[in-house]
Amino acid sequence: MANAIPEAARLISAVVGGNPDLASPQSKSALSARLQALVYGPFETIVERSSPILKLSSMVNPYLIVVDGLDECEDKEGAQEFLDCTIGFFNRKPSIPLRVVITSRVERRIHSRLNDGDVDLQDLGDHCSKEDIESFMKTVFDGYIKGDRVIQEYIRENGSWPSSSDAQKLVDHIGGSFVFASALFNFIFHGSGSQDELLTPMDRLPLALNITPGLDALYSTTLARSERLPYFHEVISTLALIKAPLPVPGIAKLLGLPTHAVVHVLVELQAVIRLPGTDHVPVTFCHASLRDFLTTETRAGRFYTPPAFHLYLFFRCLIVFLKDKRREQGRSMTTVAYSREYGDRHWKDGRHVFHSTAHSSRISDLCSNARKCPPLPESHAFYLDQLGIALLDMINDKEIVFHIQGIVSLHREALDLRTSSNEARASTLDNLGIALCMLFEDTGSTPAVEDAIALFRESRLLRPCHPHLPVSLNNLGSALYALFQQRGCIDDIAEAIEVHREALDIRLSPDVNRSCSLESLGNALHARYEHHGAIADINEAIKLYREALTLQRTPSILSNLGVALRSRGEHSKCLSEHDEAISLLQSALALLEGCSSINRRWPLMATGIAFYSRFRASGVVEDLEKAISFLRQSLNLIPLHRIYRPKAVQYLATSLQSLYERDQSLDSLEEAITHNRELLNTHYTAGHRHRREWLGKLVSLLRMHSDATGGHNDLEEIVELEEELKILG
């Protein structure tokens, strides 16, 4: 304004001279006061001093202020204050010869402020024409062509690029979105990572035409390139929720990751994320809409960043704070400053996941004590361990949904501080191993459970004669059991049985924990029975469960005994064992009445399988219908990537097929097909040992569907599936 109206410069200088704080980036004055003093006030004074002729001329050709991309303003409250101040000024001075043009995405916090009768709201999408996109595209392409010898030589040899037809296809594909256009052009000229770094812009243009229009599709397509990489979800979730942008080393220090690991994730995403060339420039999104995408579950799907991740960032800030107190080398002052300024804001934004103030207060008190305690490694390790234990207890009680990596991170940091080979280190080894097993259960990550096994082995060695040795043995055996369930290696379950027997030999009656060892050994023996069918294993498992039940009547023991009896009943064809299995499982569910529904998902699934098994033995359709009902209930409670979800899906698909074969209900058949597709698309992907079996089952279901409906699409899919079956042999 000072450049456009020389008199304004003198007025603004006078205002700043009287109150220098108004022009300071760290001003303590309210934004509305600064706007009035530095912008609107001086302009109003100039208009009042103008001659009538000049005033009339200004009304015909008013001055214009343009504010572009208000939605990208990091200071959300400041943006709202700017709007309130601006609208208030024009409400007081509606005839003043000044106009303000604001461009922004439609966001509730902005739209609600602009929904005023004196504000002219326009949708730029309604005014964008193909000619605008064509002009934008020509400008961008001409600029790159001038600086790229490869493109110049291509044009010299092949004629204009892009061709008229390709240019028209690209314009049609963009569909009027400049943001989408920018992202596509960025992809064409820079690629989106190492996968296409050998391609030229001429190679990438046809690929760009295959990216589905719409930013959500672009984001999903681009993010999918990196999701296979370690730490992808931690890095992308941090960018989604971070309060102020950090450079790559700052992100790495905050997350406790190697810098190269962060770069490895980000280099694949440069079509939507600005990755700076130096270690001092922050990483930012190409457009703020990516943050909205990542924090909206219905849009982001598997890329969604839940609010609970704020707690993960809060605990990472705490870890950085404690490291700074210990004056450890290699700390990043940028990250330390971020942790001090924004750690509590992450707590504020994430603590709502605690369902009770007692839990929230417990965590808050532990963090406060950790900050106040002497900066000694053992002291910090103690509080970090206690935080991890408290959070794990809450998850086990199903009181909160929390990013399990946060607990892993706390225990890892504690373990790094436990340098002595003593009971404290053994305890932290167990705590970290348990958290990693939980991570494995949540994600199916084999490295997580393998790390847990290594930790439990070390814990066992540190406790050769300690009273807690059975704890380490039980943890080791349970982790080996989980690994066996994942990869089916008989050596894993054999070792699990061995260590559980060792624990049981230590926990003699009347040890209150003997029931735990009895149950764990029973689980391992049952798993081995299901692998190779030795009847001695299932008989011993049932005997162990029955002894455990005499010591402690828990839903877990009841469920496991019921499942074991169902397994033996399938072998013996004894209907009474099926009956007892169902009775035990229903007793387990009765004990869980009123508990969190999440606690009931395993017994619900086991009960559904038991009813299906009894249907197979008795042929009673009522059992089949109950099986389907229980399995549906369990499936609604099991997240997509939980390691035991495939088992529930298998039995539900099989039960629905059996029901279709009885009553020819097309709904049952189509639901069975849907569940079969989930198995193949999500769980039994290429290379999985069960893929061939379920490909064959899907072919059979599709043939039934084609026979019932005459659908040609079924036949086309059958051909594709049979081609894959031929390849698999």
Residue, then its C-alpha position, 0 to 999 in steps of 0.5 A: m500500500a505504501n508503494a501504491i499510495p505515497e502518502a500512505a508511507r508517511l502515515i504508516s511511518a508515523v504510526v510505527g514511530g509511535n509504536p514500533d511493536l506494531a511492525s515487529p514479527q513478534s508483536k504483542s499487539a492483536l492482529s486486528a489492532r495492527l491491521q487497523a493501525l497499519v492498513y485500514g486506518p491510514f487508508e481511511t485517513i487518505v480518503e478523508r483528506s482527498s478532494p471530492i473529484l479524487k473520491l469519485s474517481s476512487m469509487v469508480n476504480p477502487y484500490l484492491i488488496v489481494v490475499d491469496g491462499l488464506d487456507e494455507c495460513e498456519d495461524k488458523e486463529g490469526a486467519q479468522e481474526f483477519l477476516d473478522c477485522t476486515i469484515g468489521f471495517f467494511n461494515r463500518k465503512p461500506s462506501i470506502p473505495l477499497r476492495v479485498v479479494i481473498t482466495s481460499r479453499v472452502e473450509r468451515r472456519i473460513h466459509s463461516r466468517l465470509n458468509d456475510g451479506d456484504v461478502d460476494l462469495q464466488d466459486l472459482g471452479d465456476h469461472c475456470s475454463k479450458e482456455d485458462i488451463e491451456s494457458f497455464m499448461k503452455t506457460v509451464f511447459d514452455g518454461y521447462i522446455k527452454g531449460d531442458r536439452v533432452i526435451q529440446e532434442y526430442i522436439r527437434e527429432n519428433g516435432s512439437w511436444p506435447s502433441s495437440s492430441d496429448a495436450q487436449k487429453l491432459v487438459d480434459h484430464i485436469g478438469g479445471s483444477f489448477v491444484f490438480a494441474s500443478a501436481l500433475f505437471n510436477f509429476i511429469f517434470h520431476g517424477s514422484g520418486s526413485q521408481d521413475e527417476l530413469l524416465t523422461p518427461m515424455d515417458r511420464l506424460p502418458l502415466a499422468l493421463n492414467i492418474t484418476p482426476g481429483l486430488d484424493a486420487l492423486y494423493s492416494t496414488t502418490l502415497a501408495r508409492s512409499e507406504r511399503l517403506p519403514y516408518f512411512h506412517e510415522v513420517i507422513s502422520t507427523l507431517a499431517l499433525i505437526k504444529a510448525p514445519l521442521p526440516v528433515p533432520g528436525i523430523a528425524k530427531l523428533l521421531g528418533l529415526p535416522t535422517h536417511a530413513v525420513v529422506h527415503v520416505l519423502v523422496e518418493l512423495q515429491a509430487v505432493i510434498r516439497l522436499p528441500g535441498t538443504d537441512h535448514v529448510p522445512v518440509t512442507f506440503c505442496h498444498a494444504s489440502l493434503r493435510d485435510f486429506l490425511t486427517t479425514e478418515t473417509r477420504a484417506g482410508r488406510f493413510y488416515t492419521p488419527p487424533a491419537f497420533h498427537l499423543y505419540l508426538f507428545f511423548r516424542c517431544l517429552i523424550v527430546f526434552l529429557k535428552d536435552k536435560r541430560r545434555e546428550q550430544g547430537r541433539s537438534m536445537t530446532t527440535v528441542a525448541y519445537s518440543r518445548e513450544y508445542g509438546d503441550r499442544h499435542w497433549k491438548d489435542g490428543r488427550h481426548v482419547f482417554h475416556s476418563t480424567a483419571h487416566s488422563s491425570r495419571i499420564s499427565d502426572l508421570c510426565s510432570n514428574a519425569r520433567k522435574c526429576p534429576p537428569l539421570p539416565e536411570s531416573h528418566a528410564f524409570y518414568l518412561d517405562q512407567l508411562g509405557i506400562a500405564l498406556l499398555d494397561m489402558i489399551n489392555d483394558k480397552e479404555i483408549v485407542f492409542h498409536i502403539q508405536g508411542i508405547v514402543s518408542l517410550h520403552r525403547e528410549a528407556l532401554d537405551l538408558r538401562t545400560s546395566s545388566n540387572e533386573a531393571r533392564a530385564s523388566t524394560l526388555d519385557n515391557l518393550g517386547i510386550a509392546l512389540c508383540m502388541l504391534f505385531e498383533d495390530t499390524g502383522s509386522t513380522p520384524a516386530v515379533e522377531d525383535a520381541i523374541a530377541l528381547f525376551r531371550e536377553s531377559r531370560l538370560l538376565r534372570p537365571c534364578h530370579p523369581h521373575l524368570p517364569v515371566s520371561l519364559n512365558n513372554l518368550g513362549s507367547a512370542l514364538y507362538a505368535l510367530f508360528q501363527q504367522r509363518g508356520c515354522i514348526d521349530d517356532i512352536a516346538e521351542a514355544i512348547e519347550v519354554h512354556r514347560e520350563a515355566l510350568d515346572i517352576r510355577l508349582s501349586p499353589d503358585v497363583n500364576r500357574s494357571c497362566s502357564l497352563e493356559s499358555l502351554g495349552n495354546a502352544l500344544h493346540a497350535r501344533y495339533e492343528h499343524h500336524g494333527a497329533i492327537a496327543d497334543i490336543n488331549e494334553a492341551i485340554k487336560l491343561y486347560r481343565e486344570a487351569l480352570t480349577l485355579q481360575r475361571t476366566p473368559s480366556i481359559l473358558s474360550n481356549l478350552g472351548v476351542a480345543l474341544r471343538s478341534r477334538g470334536e472335529h476329529s472324533k466326530c463326537l457331538s457332545e464335545h461340540d456341545e460342551a465347546i459351545s457351552l464354554l464359549q457362551s459362558a465366556l461371553a456371559l462373563l464379558e457382558g458389560c465389558s468393552s465390545i472389543n474384548r468380546r471379538w475373539p470369543l465371538m469369532a470362536t463361538g461362530i466357528a464352533f456353531y459352524s463346526r457343529f453344523r458340519a457334524s449335525g446338519v442343523v441349519e439353525d447352527l449355521e445361521k448362528a455361526i453366521s451371526f456370531l462371525r458377522q459380529s466378530l468381524n465388525l469388531i476386528p480391524l482390517h489388518r489384525i492378524y486373526r481377522p482372516k480366520a473370521v473372514q474364512y469361516l464366514a465366507t464358508s458358512l455363507q456358501s453353505l447357506y447358499e447351497r441350502d436356500q439358494s439365497l443370492d445375498s448369501l452368495e454375494e456376501a461370500i464373494t465379497h469376503n473371499r475378495e477381501l482375503l485375496n486383496t488384503h490378506y492373501t496377496a501375491g506370494h502368500r501360501h494360502r493364495r492359491e487355495w482361495l483363488g480356487k474358492l473364488v472361482s467356484l463362487l463366481r461360477m455359482h453366481s454366473d449360473a444363477t444370474g447369467g452374468h458375463n462379468d463373472l466369466e471374465e473374472i473367472v478367466e483372469l483368476e484361472e490364468e493366475l492359478k495356472i501360473l501358480g501351478 
